[in-house]
């Protein structure tokens, strides 16, 4: 199944609003940029632990980032 290049999660917006690169988010959360990229483009769903880690990091909910 092909994914639309326009489909994005709110994770990308949150990261950019904070002025952070994927490398910076990796250093602060431990989640590799390759995973972050796939999450942002909605190619894969994050593991529950990663989704919670990112939600806590951005001070929001999992639903807000990925819903």
N, C-alpha and C positions, 0 to 999 in steps of 0.2 A: 504494500500500500504506500503510495506517495503522500508525503506530507506537504502541506502548503508552506511556501516560504514566508507567508504573512502570518502564520499561526505562531504566536508568542505567548509566553506566560508573563505574569506581572513581575516575576523575578527579575527579568531583564530591566524593566522600568525602575524597579526599586534600586537595583544595583547602580544604574546610571544616575538616578536622582541623588544618590549618596556620593557620586563622583568616584566610584570604585572600579578598578579593573578586575577581571577574573582572577588574576594572580594575587591581588590584594585580598579578595574574598577567600581564596585558597589559604593564604597565610593566616587569616583570622578565624577560619572555620575548619580547615583541614580537608575540605572537599576539593578534589582536583578540578582544574579548569575544563578538562574534557567532559567531566560529568556536568559541571555547571552549564556548559554550552548545550549539551543535550537536554537538560532540564529547561533552559530558557527557550529553546526552539520546540519544546513539547514533543521531542522524539522519544523520550522515555520518561516514566514517572520515577521520581526519586524514592529511595528506600524511606521508610517511615522515619528512621533516625536522622537521615539527611534533611528531610522535609522539616522536621521539628527543629533541627539545628539552624537551618536557614531562617525559619520563621522567628525563632528567638533572636537571632543575630540582627534581623531587620525590624525587630519589635512589632511584629504583626502576626497574623494567623496563617496556618497552612492553606486554608481556604482562600485567603486574600492573595497569596502568592501563586497558587496552582489551580484555583477553582474556576 
